Amino acid sequence: MLVTRILLLAIVLIGATVHAKTPEPDGVEYKLRLEPEMTSADVTSFWEHVVGTDRDHWPDEVTLDAKKCRVVSYLDTADEDLRKHGFVLRYRMTLDDDDCTSAAEGDGGTLTLKYRDDDRRVAGSHVGDGWAETGEHKFETDLLLSESAEGVREWRQAFSVSAKVDEADLPTTVRELRRSSPDALPNLSADARLAVDCRRIYERTTLLSGGADEDLPKEIELVAWHRKKNGRPALLEVSFKADLEKPKAVARADGLAARLLRILPAGWLAAAGSKTNAAYDCH
């Protein structure tokens, strides 16, 4: 009986230690999907809902600017092993124009490896991995706004660990990936081939900034995804984030999230989901 009690106590202590060592996220990012069929007038109205007044009365410091077009590619094996194990490998390259008309080939883009899970402890277990300490890395809480068929809106939570390497080449094998991201994808052979397949997106981004004095997050992005150059948007997603060590920034992000949950007109919100899943839905 004494041995049993000691074993049980050891199990409890080990479990408590593991839980205690789970790192806390250092940032939060809110994301909400809008209907891609929204008209330009609807999009203008959305930004007016965000700022809280019509465009003619925005403060001078609040600006709305289009960023240069980017080509976003998602790499995986032929059997989609990365996706099956919760990993995302994304390569972004900025083009020289705003209209997504330039060639999409070339190296020198930004390579991001990410692991996402609904369980903070599972996601957090990757924080100390070699690849997760490469380049610009972070551990974030992701909150996605969803709306049920009955019209019930709620924020769904997930957690992600990511590491970004700038001026990277497009890897074609796991071995090449590990040159910039040590120990990445340990479940795969170094010779496993990586390819984009159909998972290539043309991305246009509109950025609202300068709204801190209006109790808004520092930056708010609206991303439009296109399967073809200059085609109709296949996806619209709004996102904004905050550093969890900056209480005022968190309060501004939380405030906007609560307001959007309450005021967005019916029919504007699309079904929630990750952009990764949308990228894979291309066959």
N, C-alpha and C positions, 0 to 999 in steps of 0.2 A: 504493500500500500504506500509506503514512504517513497519507494522508487517511482511509482506511478505519479505521485504528487510532484516529485522533483521534475520528472519528464514533462508533465503538464505545465509546470511553472516555466520551464525552459522554453517550451513552445510559445507560451504567451509573451515571454520577454523577447524572444527572437522576432515575433510578429510585431511587437511594439517598436523594436529597434528599426525594423525595415520601414514601418510606417513613419517613424520619426525622421528617417533619413530622406524621405520623399521630398524633393525640392519643390519650392513654391514657384508658380509662374511669375515672370517678371513683367508681363504685359497682358493686356486684354484687347481683343479686336472684335468689334461688332460687324456683322455682315447681314445684309438683307437683299433678297433677290426681287427685282422688279419685273413686271411683264415686258418681254422684249417687243411686244406690239405697241408699246406706248408711243404716242405721237410726240413730235418735238414740242408742241404746246404742253403736253402732259409733263414732259421732262422739265420744262421751264417752271411749270407749276410745282413740281416736286422740289426744286431748289428753293422756291419761295416758301414752301412749307418748312424746309430746313432752316432757313435764315429767320423766318417768322414775319416776313413782310414782302410786299411785291418788289420786283427787281428795281423799279425806279427809285425806291427809298432805301436801298442798301447803303450802309456806311461805305465811305471811300476805301477803307482798308480791306473790305471784303472783296476778293477777286475770284473770278471763275475762268480758268485757263485750260486749254486743250494741250496735252502732252504729245510728244511724237509717238507715232505708231510703233508698236512692238509686235514681234512674232514670238509666240509662246509655244514651245514644243514639250511634250511629255514623253519621256523615254521609259521603256520597259522591255522585258524579254518577250519572246514569242508566246510564252505561256502566261504572261502578265504576273510573273512572280512577285514583283515589287508591290503591285496593288493587293495581291493576296495576303501579303505580310504587313500591310499597313503603311508602306513607304510610298513616297512621291518623289520623282526625280524630274525637275522642271528646268528648262533652258530658255532664257529670255534674251532676245536680241532687239535693240532699238534701231529702227530704220531712220533714214535721213530725211523723212518727210512726215507730214501729218496725215496723209491720206492712204497709207498702206499700199502704195503703188511700187515701191522699190523691190528689188530682188530679196528673197527671203533666205538666201544661202549665206554661209560664212561663219567664222568663229569670232571669238572675242566677246561673247555675251556673258550673262550672269547665270551660273549654275547653282541650283538650290536643291538640297536633299532634305526631305521632311518626313517625320514620323507622326502620325495622328492616331489618337484613340479617345474613346469616350471616358475612359478611366484615367484620372490624373496620375495614379501610381504607376500604371502601365506605361503611359507616355513619359513620365518623369524618370523611369528607369533607364531611359536612353540619354539623359542629359550628360552623363559622364563618358559616353562613347567617344572614340577618337574622332569620328566624322562630325559629331555634334559640337566639337570644340574648335572647328575649323572656320576661318574667316569671320564674317558677321553672323553670330549665332544667338538664338533666343528660345525661350520656353514660354509659350503663350496660352492663354485661355481664349478659345474661339466661341463666340456666341452668335448663333444663326437664328434670325427671326423667321418663324413659320406661321402659316395660317391653315387651319383644318378646313375641311369641306363645310363644316358647320359655322365657319367664321371665327373660330377661337384662335387668338394670336398668343404666341408664347416664344420665349427665347430658349433655344436648345444649346446645350453646352458640349464642347469637346476640347481636347488639349493637344497641342502640337509642339514638337521639338524640331527646329530647323537650323540649317547652316548654309550660308550663301558665300560663294566664291566669285569675285568679279574677274573680268578678262579671262574667262575660262574657255577651253576648247570643248567642243561637243564630243563626249566620250562615246565610243562604239563598243566597248567591253567593260566589264566590272573592273578589270585590271587598270584600265585607263582612268576610270572613276576614282580608284583608290590612290592614285598619284596626288590628287588634290583633296580627297576625303578619306583619310586613313581608316582602315578597318570597316569601310562601308559595306553593307549587305553581306554580313558574314555567312549567311545561309546559302549564298550562291558561289559557284566556282568563279575563279578569276577570269576564266575564258568565256563565261556566259556573255552572249552578245546583247547589246542594248540598241534599240531602234525607236524611231519616232512613229513609224507606221502612219496612220491617219490622224494622229493626235497633234495636229498643228493648227494654231489659232492665230488670227490677226486681232490684235487688241488695241482699242482706242480708249484713252483715259481722260476724263475731265476732272480737274482738281479745284475744289473750293478751299480757299485759305484766307487767313487774316481775320477769322471770326472769334478769336479768343475773348475780345472785349464784349462780344455778344453772347457769351457763355456757350460757345461752340467749340468742338475739338479743333486742334491746330490745323488739321487737314482732313478733308472728306473727299473720298474718291468715288467716282461713278465709272465703272469699267463696262465697256461694250465689247462683246466677243463676236467675231465674224468668222464663219467657215471659209468664205471666199473673200478675196479682196473687194472692198467696197460693196459687199453684199449686205442684205438686211441683218440686223443683230440677231444672233441666236441666243444671247444671254445678256442680261443687264444686272450688275451687282453693285451695291453701294457698300462701302466699308469705311470705318474710322476706328482709331485705336488710341490707347493711352498707356503710359508707363505707370505700373502699379505703385512705384515709389514716389509718384507725384500726385498727391491727393486732389489738387485743384484740377489737374488734367483728367483724372478719373471721374471727378464730379461732373465735369462738362460732358464727357462721353456718356456717363450714366444718364444725365439729364436729357440729352438728345435721344438716347435709346428709348427712354420712357415716353417722351413726347411723340416720337414716330410710331410707337406701339399704339398710341391713343388716337392720333390725328390722320394717319394715312387713309385716303379714301378707299373704299371697297373696290376691288378689281385691279388695284395697282400692284399688290404683292403677288409674286409668283411662288410656286412651291419651293420650299427650302431645299438646299442641297449643296454639296461642295462643288467648286469649279472643276476639281479633279474628275469627279464622276461625269460631269458634263463633257469634259475633254475626251474621256474614254467612250462616250456614247456617240461614236462616229461611223460605225459600220452599217 
